[in-house]
Amino acid sequence: MQKSSYVILSYKIKHDYDIGESLKSYKYLLQKAIDIIWDNIEWVEKKQRKYYLIRSGKRSERKYYHVKRLIPIIPKSREFKRSLRNSLLKDWKYASHYVDSAIKTAYSILNSWRRNYIRGKRGRNKPVIKRKFVRVKETLYIYRKDKIRITVKPREFYLEFDLSKTWFRKRVNNCELGELILKENELIITFRKKLSERKSLERIGWELNKCSMDGFSPKYGWIKIDLRYLYHIHRVHEIRRKKAQSKASKKTPLKSIVLKHGKRERNRANDFIHKLTTKLARKFPNTEHGFENLEKQGMYNKRKKHNRDISKQNWKQIIQYMSYKSKVKLVNPKNTSSTCPLCGGRLLKLRKGQVVKCKKCGLTLDRQLCGAINIYLKMRGFPPSPSIFYRAVIKKMIPLWKMQIFYRGGSGVTPIGDKGDDMPPMNPRGGLSPMKPKGLIDQRLPMSMKVYQT
């Protein structure tokens, strides 16, 4: 996700300028640009290969078929963009660079719509602008001596912002000012900080679950983060919103209370995730974090409770916030929790799915740890094999295990053939398990979060 060598920082500043008319004009300008581009889209008929599953017992077979589908081709020629700019400049009374900003934003919106349309997540519906905002290009402002001056009308109307007394001034020293987003009551400022080019020394594979976030790295072992408080935030506001909706159906003025609960829920969840990702970026510096490229659309089924639990998850948001605080790599989520990292065989679920056991080699692991190890191996580009599992996982974990054996007074993993306890090996609940979590840090994380390590 993070291909550039920059870290992006964003902050907000409140203002009391009367810019409602200019924001409204920019909104109409942006919608007009989208309308003109939409009317010139060429729809080309192409064949796409799809399949459906035929199940016979435990086996399933794919049957492929072809369908014809209309694919949009967005016009991007120089002649078209020049004519688009000239048509938008007519009757435009503000700085002409806002027209260039509107064209760039319109193409960004339509390209995003096209990607989702090809994936089947959008229909043939034209995007509509609902919010008032302006993306201020670097040619529309001047930044000197901790002051920003934004041009609205050349030689007539300017907006000035003083950053010398802001709380984040020390954080953005030696940073470049990026694009600005101007809203009715606030200005969003982005800064770019160049990173020194260096190779990531460590990699951590993260398994995102309903109430926990499990990571694996040979250096740190099994890292377990408690996310129950994040789920608790969504659950509490769901109950409160349900009560408010039952009252709002009878009294129209109470609808604002329902919207208030939704906004409060988003703010609390965003605050939690920001603090969590910041703590991880500081605790594991110079580290590449691997996540599954999860899509919620393919996880829904006919069970209402399951669908509501999936909709409460913030997996994409955690990855997004982590991507501009540290280096992130996405891997294919297919079979990460059902493939044995030792031999590649299929895993059986034991103890209500908390423990998995390989049919082929008999390896027994915690399900979430198994997923984290598979994600780590996919990050490194390693296929499942005994030799790779020993070199990439077991061999590097031996110093951690010896340290645990020393602190336990000599207890540890029993040799092959000997008898230990009845708990499966590498199970966090086993007393002699080498993968039992231990406290990772002494500092308290915000919102009662806990981090563990092997």
C-alpha positions as CSV (number, residue, x, y, z in Angstrom):
1,M,0.0,0.0,0.0
2,Q,2.8,2.4,0.8
3,K,4.9,2.8,-2.3
4,S,6.3,6.2,-1.7
5,S,9.1,7.2,0.7
6,Y,6.9,9.7,2.5
7,V,4.9,9.7,5.7
8,I,1.6,11.7,5.5
9,L,0.4,13.7,8.5
10,S,-2.9,15.5,8.6
11,Y,-4.3,18.1,11.1
12,K,-7.4,20.3,11.4
13,I,-7.8,24.0,12.0
14,K,-11.1,25.7,12.8
15,H,-12.0,28.9,11.1
16,D,-14.9,31.4,10.9
17,Y,-14.6,32.6,7.3
18,D,-17.8,33.1,5.3
19,I,-17.0,30.8,2.3
20,G,-20.4,29.1,1.9
21,E,-21.0,30.6,-1.5
22,S,-17.6,29.6,-2.9
23,L,-18.0,26.0,-1.6
24,K,-21.4,25.8,-3.2
25,S,-20.0,27.0,-6.5
26,Y,-17.1,24.5,-6.4
27,K,-19.6,21.7,-5.6
28,Y,-21.6,22.6,-8.7
29,L,-18.4,22.9,-10.7
30,L,-17.2,19.4,-9.6
31,Q,-20.6,17.9,-10.4
32,K,-20.6,19.5,-13.8
33,A,-17.2,18.1,-14.6
34,I,-18.4,14.6,-13.6
35,D,-21.5,15.0,-15.8
36,I,-19.5,16.0,-18.9
37,I,-17.0,13.1,-18.4
38,W,-19.9,10.7,-17.8
39,D,-21.7,11.7,-21.0
40,N,-18.6,11.0,-23.0
41,I,-17.8,7.5,-21.5
42,E,-17.6,4.8,-24.1
43,W,-19.2,1.5,-23.1
44,V,-17.5,-1.5,-24.7
45,E,-18.9,-5.0,-24.6
46,K,-16.5,-7.6,-23.3
47,K,-16.7,-11.3,-22.3
48,Q,-16.0,-12.2,-18.7
49,R,-15.3,-15.6,-17.3
50,K,-17.3,-16.6,-14.2
51,Y,-18.0,-19.9,-12.3
52,Y,-20.4,-21.6,-9.9
53,L,-19.8,-24.4,-7.5
54,I,-21.3,-27.9,-7.7
55,R,-21.1,-29.7,-4.4
56,S,-21.1,-33.5,-4.1
57,G,-20.6,-34.5,-0.5
58,K,-17.5,-32.8,0.9
59,R,-16.0,-32.0,-2.6
60,S,-17.0,-29.1,-4.8
61,E,-16.3,-28.6,-8.5
62,R,-16.2,-25.4,-10.4
63,K,-18.2,-25.0,-13.6
64,Y,-17.1,-22.0,-15.8
65,Y,-19.2,-19.9,-18.1
66,H,-18.9,-16.7,-20.0
67,V,-21.1,-13.6,-19.9
68,K,-21.1,-10.4,-21.9
69,R,-20.8,-7.2,-19.9
70,L,-20.4,-3.5,-20.7
71,I,-17.1,-2.0,-19.5
72,P,-16.7,1.8,-19.3
73,I,-13.8,3.5,-21.0
74,I,-13.3,7.0,-19.5
75,P,-12.0,9.6,-22.0
76,K,-8.5,10.9,-21.1
77,S,-7.2,12.5,-24.2
78,R,-5.5,15.9,-24.1
79,E,-8.1,17.3,-26.6
80,F,-11.0,16.2,-24.4
81,K,-9.4,17.6,-21.2
82,R,-8.7,20.9,-22.9
83,S,-12.3,21.3,-24.1
84,L,-13.5,20.2,-20.6
85,R,-11.4,22.9,-19.0
86,N,-12.6,25.6,-21.4
87,S,-16.2,24.7,-20.9
88,L,-15.8,24.8,-17.1
89,L,-14.0,28.2,-17.2
90,K,-17.1,29.8,-18.6
91,D,-18.9,32.0,-16.0
92,W,-16.4,30.9,-13.3
93,K,-15.6,33.9,-11.1
94,Y,-13.0,32.4,-8.8
95,A,-9.3,31.5,-9.4
96,S,-8.9,29.4,-12.6
97,H,-6.8,26.8,-10.8
98,Y,-9.9,25.6,-8.9
99,V,-11.1,24.3,-12.3
100,D,-8.0,22.1,-12.6
101,S,-8.6,20.9,-9.1
102,A,-12.2,20.0,-9.9
103,I,-11.1,18.1,-13.0
104,K,-8.5,16.1,-11.1
105,T,-11.0,15.3,-8.3
106,A,-13.7,14.3,-10.9
107,Y,-11.3,11.8,-12.6
108,S,-10.3,10.4,-9.2
109,I,-14.0,9.8,-8.3
110,L,-14.8,8.2,-11.7
111,N,-11.7,6.0,-11.6
112,S,-12.7,4.8,-8.2
113,W,-16.3,4.1,-9.4
114,R,-14.9,2.2,-12.4
115,R,-12.8,-0.1,-10.3
116,N,-15.7,-0.9,-8.1
117,Y,-18.0,-1.4,-11.1
118,I,-15.7,-4.0,-12.6
119,R,-15.6,-5.8,-9.3
120,G,-19.4,-5.9,-9.2
121,K,-19.8,-3.5,-6.3
122,R,-21.3,-0.6,-8.2
123,G,-24.0,-0.2,-10.8
124,R,-24.3,2.0,-13.9
125,N,-25.2,5.0,-11.7
126,K,-23.5,8.3,-12.0
127,P,-21.7,9.5,-8.9
128,V,-23.3,12.5,-7.2
129,I,-21.5,15.0,-5.0
130,K,-23.3,15.6,-1.7
131,R,-20.7,17.3,0.6
132,K,-19.2,20.8,0.3
133,F,-15.4,20.8,0.1
134,V,-12.6,22.2,-1.9
135,R,-9.3,20.5,-2.7
136,V,-6.7,23.3,-2.7
137,K,-3.8,22.7,-5.0
138,E,-0.2,23.8,-4.2
139,T,-0.6,26.6,-6.8
140,L,-3.5,28.2,-4.9
141,Y,-1.7,28.9,-1.6
142,I,1.5,30.4,-0.2
143,Y,3.3,29.0,2.9
144,R,5.8,31.4,4.5
145,K,6.9,31.9,8.1
146,D,4.3,29.5,9.5
147,K,1.4,31.3,7.7
148,I,-0.8,29.9,4.9
149,R,-2.5,32.3,2.5
150,I,-5.1,30.7,0.2
151,T,-6.3,32.5,-2.9
152,V,-10.1,32.5,-3.4
153,K,-10.4,35.4,-5.8
154,P,-7.1,36.9,-7.2
155,R,-6.4,40.4,-5.8
156,E,-9.8,40.4,-4.0
157,F,-10.3,37.6,-1.4
158,Y,-7.8,35.6,0.5
159,L,-7.8,33.3,3.5
160,E,-5.0,33.4,6.1
161,F,-4.1,30.8,8.7
162,D,-1.4,31.1,11.3
163,L,0.3,27.9,12.3
164,S,2.8,29.3,14.8
165,K,0.4,28.9,17.8
166,T,-1.0,25.5,16.8
167,W,-0.5,22.5,19.1
168,F,1.1,20.4,16.3
169,R,3.7,23.0,15.2
170,K,6.7,21.1,16.7
171,R,5.6,17.8,15.1
172,V,5.7,19.2,11.5
173,N,9.2,20.7,11.7
174,N,11.2,20.0,8.5
175,C,8.0,18.7,6.8
176,E,6.7,19.7,3.4
177,L,3.2,21.2,3.1
178,G,0.9,19.1,0.9
179,E,-2.6,19.5,-0.5
180,L,-5.2,21.3,1.6
181,I,-8.9,20.4,2.0
182,L,-11.1,23.4,2.7
183,K,-14.5,22.9,4.4
184,E,-17.1,25.3,5.7
185,N,-15.8,25.4,9.3
186,E,-12.4,23.8,9.1
187,L,-9.2,23.4,7.1
188,I,-7.5,20.0,6.8
189,I,-3.7,20.4,6.4
190,T,-1.5,17.6,5.1
191,F,2.3,17.4,5.6
192,R,4.8,15.2,3.9
193,K,7.8,13.9,5.8
194,K,10.5,12.2,3.7
195,L,11.9,9.0,5.1
196,S,15.4,7.8,4.8
197,E,15.6,4.8,2.5
198,R,16.3,1.7,4.6
199,K,15.3,-1.9,4.4
200,S,12.8,-3.3,6.8
201,L,14.6,-5.4,9.3
202,E,11.6,-7.3,10.6
203,R,8.2,-8.5,9.3
204,I,5.0,-9.2,11.3
205,G,2.0,-11.0,9.9
206,W,-1.3,-9.9,11.5
207,E,-4.5,-12.0,11.7
208,L,-7.5,-9.7,12.2
209,N,-10.4,-11.3,14.1
210,K,-13.6,-10.2,15.8
211,C,-12.2,-9.3,19.2
212,S,-8.4,-9.7,18.8
213,M,-5.5,-8.9,16.5
214,D,-2.9,-11.6,16.5
215,G,0.6,-11.2,15.0
216,F,3.6,-13.4,14.5
217,S,7.2,-12.6,14.0
218,P,10.3,-14.7,14.7
219,K,11.8,-11.8,16.7
220,Y,8.8,-11.0,18.8
221,G,6.9,-14.3,18.8
222,W,3.2,-14.4,19.1
223,I,1.7,-10.9,19.7
224,K,-1.9,-10.7,20.8
225,I,-3.8,-7.4,21.0
226,D,-7.2,-7.3,22.7
227,L,-9.8,-5.5,20.5
228,R,-12.9,-6.2,22.7
229,Y,-13.2,-2.6,23.6
230,L,-13.5,-1.6,19.9
231,Y,-16.3,-4.2,19.5
232,H,-17.9,-2.9,22.7
233,I,-18.0,0.6,21.2
234,H,-20.1,-0.6,18.2
235,R,-22.3,-2.8,20.3
236,V,-23.2,0.0,22.9
237,H,-24.1,2.5,20.2
238,E,-26.1,-0.2,18.3
239,I,-28.3,-0.7,21.4
240,R,-28.6,3.1,22.0
241,R,-29.4,3.8,18.3
242,K,-32.0,1.1,18.3
243,K,-33.8,2.7,21.2
244,A,-33.6,6.1,19.6
245,Q,-34.9,4.8,16.3
246,S,-38.0,3.3,18.0
247,K,-38.7,6.7,19.5
248,A,-37.8,8.7,16.3
249,S,-40.4,6.7,14.3
250,K,-43.1,8.3,16.4
251,K,-41.5,11.8,16.8
252,T,-39.8,13.4,13.8
253,P,-37.5,15.8,15.8
254,L,-35.8,12.9,17.4
255,K,-34.1,11.8,14.2
256,S,-31.2,14.1,15.0
257,I,-30.5,12.0,18.1
258,V,-30.1,8.9,15.8
259,L,-27.6,10.7,13.7
260,K,-25.8,11.9,16.8
261,H,-25.2,8.3,17.9
262,G,-23.8,7.3,14.6
263,K,-21.3,10.2,14.6
264,R,-20.3,9.5,18.2
265,E,-19.7,5.9,17.3
266,R,-17.4,6.8,14.4
267,N,-15.5,9.3,16.4
268,R,-14.8,6.9,19.3
269,A,-13.8,4.1,16.9
270,N,-11.5,6.4,14.9
271,D,-9.8,7.6,18.1
272,F,-9.3,4.0,19.3
273,I,-7.8,2.9,16.0
274,H,-5.5,6.0,15.7
275,K,-4.1,5.3,19.2
276,L,-3.7,1.6,18.5
277,T,-1.8,2.0,15.1
278,T,0.4,4.8,16.6
279,K,1.4,2.6,19.5
280,L,2.2,-0.3,17.1
281,A,4.3,1.9,14.8
282,R,6.3,3.2,17.8
283,K,6.6,-0.2,19.5
284,F,7.8,-2.0,16.3
285,P,9.9,0.6,14.3
286,N,11.5,-0.3,11.0
287,T,9.0,-3.1,10.6
288,E,6.9,-4.2,7.6
289,H,3.3,-5.2,8.7
290,G,1.4,-7.8,6.7
291,F,-2.4,-7.9,6.6
292,E,-5.0,-9.9,4.7
293,N,-6.7,-8.1,1.9
294,L,-10.2,-8.8,3.4
295,E,-13.5,-7.9,1.6
296,K,-16.6,-7.9,3.7
297,Q,-18.9,-8.4,0.7
298,G,-18.0,-12.0,0.4
299,M,-18.4,-12.8,4.1
300,Y,-22.1,-12.2,4.5
301,N,-24.6,-15.1,4.7
302,K,-28.2,-15.7,5.8
303,R,-27.4,-15.4,9.6
304,K,-28.4,-12.0,11.0
305,K,-26.0,-12.1,14.0
306,H,-23.1,-13.1,11.8
307,N,-23.7,-10.3,9.3
308,R,-24.0,-7.7,12.1
309,D,-20.7,-8.8,13.6
310,I,-19.0,-8.6,10.2
311,S,-20.4,-5.1,9.7
312,K,-19.0,-3.9,13.0
313,Q,-15.4,-4.7,12.1
314,N,-12.9,-2.0,11.2
315,W,-10.3,-4.1,9.4
316,K,-9.9,-1.8,6.4
317,Q,-9.6,1.2,8.7
318,I,-6.8,-0.4,10.7
319,I,-4.9,-1.2,7.5
320,Q,-5.5,2.3,6.2
321,Y,-4.3,4.1,9.3
322,M,-1.3,1.7,9.6
323,S,-0.3,2.3,6.0
324,Y,0.8,5.9,6.5
325,K,2.5,5.3,9.9
326,S,4.5,2.3,8.8
327,K,5.1,0.0,5.9
328,V,2.2,-2.3,5.0
329,K,2.0,-5.3,2.7
330,L,-1.3,-7.0,1.7
331,V,-1.5,-10.8,1.1
332,N,-4.2,-13.1,-0.3
333,P,-6.5,-14.2,2.6
334,K,-7.3,-17.5,0.9
335,N,-6.9,-20.5,3.3
336,T,-4.8,-18.7,5.8
337,S,-6.6,-20.3,8.8
338,S,-7.3,-23.7,7.1
339,T,-3.8,-24.6,5.7
340,C,-1.1,-26.2,7.7
341,P,2.0,-24.0,7.7
342,L,4.2,-27.1,8.1
343,C,3.1,-29.3,5.2
344,G,0.3,-27.5,3.4
345,G,-2.4,-30.0,4.4
346,R,-6.0,-29.2,5.4
347,L,-6.7,-28.4,9.1
348,L,-9.4,-29.8,11.3
349,K,-11.1,-27.5,13.9
350,L,-11.1,-28.6,17.5
351,R,-12.5,-27.1,20.7
352,K,-15.2,-25.1,18.8
353,G,-12.7,-23.8,16.3
354,Q,-10.2,-22.4,18.7
355,V,-7.6,-25.0,17.9
356,V,-6.7,-26.6,14.6
357,K,-5.0,-29.9,13.8
358,C,-3.5,-31.0,10.5
359,K,-4.8,-34.2,9.0
360,K,-1.5,-35.0,7.3
361,C,1.3,-34.2,9.8
362,G,-0.7,-33.9,13.0
363,L,0.6,-30.3,13.8
364,T,-1.7,-28.7,16.4
365,L,-1.9,-24.9,16.7
366,D,-4.1,-22.2,18.0
367,R,-6.3,-21.1,15.0
368,Q,-5.4,-17.4,15.2
369,L,-1.7,-18.2,15.6
370,C,-1.9,-20.5,12.6
371,G,-3.4,-17.7,10.5
372,A,-0.7,-15.2,11.7
373,I,2.1,-17.7,10.8
374,N,0.6,-18.3,7.3
375,I,0.4,-14.6,6.7
376,Y,4.0,-14.1,7.7
377,L,5.1,-16.9,5.3
378,K,3.1,-15.4,2.5
379,M,4.8,-12.0,3.2
380,R,8.2,-13.7,2.8
381,G,7.0,-15.6,-0.3
382,F,7.6,-19.0,1.3
383,P,5.4,-22.0,0.4
384,P,4.4,-24.5,3.2
385,S,7.2,-27.0,3.7
386,P,8.9,-28.6,6.7
387,S,12.3,-27.2,6.0
388,I,11.0,-23.6,5.5
389,F,8.8,-23.9,8.6
390,Y,11.9,-25.0,10.6
391,R,14.2,-22.3,9.3
392,A,11.7,-19.4,9.3
393,V,9.7,-20.2,12.4
394,I,11.1,-22.9,14.7
395,K,14.8,-22.1,14.4
396,K,14.4,-18.4,15.2
397,M,11.9,-19.1,18.0
398,I,14.4,-21.4,19.9
399,P,16.1,-18.4,21.8
400,L,12.7,-17.2,23.0
401,W,11.7,-20.7,24.1
402,K,15.0,-21.1,26.0
403,M,14.4,-17.8,27.8
404,Q,11.0,-19.1,28.9
405,I,12.4,-22.4,30.1
406,F,15.0,-20.5,32.1
407,Y,12.4,-18.3,33.8
408,R,10.1,-21.2,34.5
409,G,12.8,-23.0,36.4
410,G,13.7,-25.6,33.8
411,S,10.3,-26.6,32.5
412,G,9.8,-26.5,28.8
413,V,8.8,-28.6,25.8
414,T,9.1,-32.3,26.3
415,P,11.3,-34.3,23.9
416,I,9.7,-36.3,21.1
417,G,8.2,-39.5,22.5
418,D,8.0,-38.2,26.1
419,K,4.8,-37.3,27.8
420,G,3.9,-33.8,28.9
421,D,0.6,-32.2,29.7
422,D,-2.6,-33.0,27.8
423,M,-2.7,-29.6,26.2
424,P,-1.8,-29.3,22.4
425,P,1.7,-28.0,21.6
426,M,1.9,-24.2,20.8
427,N,-1.5,-23.7,22.5
428,P,-1.7,-20.5,24.6
429,R,-3.7,-22.3,27.4
430,G,-1.1,-25.1,27.8
431,G,1.1,-24.7,30.9
432,L,4.3,-26.0,29.2
433,S,3.5,-24.5,25.8
434,P,6.4,-22.5,24.2
435,M,3.8,-20.2,22.6
436,K,2.1,-19.1,25.8
437,P,1.6,-15.3,25.7
438,K,3.6,-13.1,28.1
439,G,3.3,-9.4,28.8
440,L,4.9,-7.4,26.0
441,I,5.0,-3.9,27.5
442,D,4.5,-2.3,30.9
443,Q,2.9,0.9,29.6
444,R,-0.9,0.9,29.4
445,L,-2.3,1.2,26.0
446,P,-5.3,3.5,25.6
447,M,-8.9,2.2,25.9
448,S,-7.8,-0.9,28.0
449,M,-5.9,-2.5,25.2
450,K,-3.4,-5.2,26.0
451,V,-0.6,-6.6,24.0
452,Y,1.0,-9.9,24.7
453,Q,4.1,-11.7,23.4
454,T,5.5,-15.2,23.5
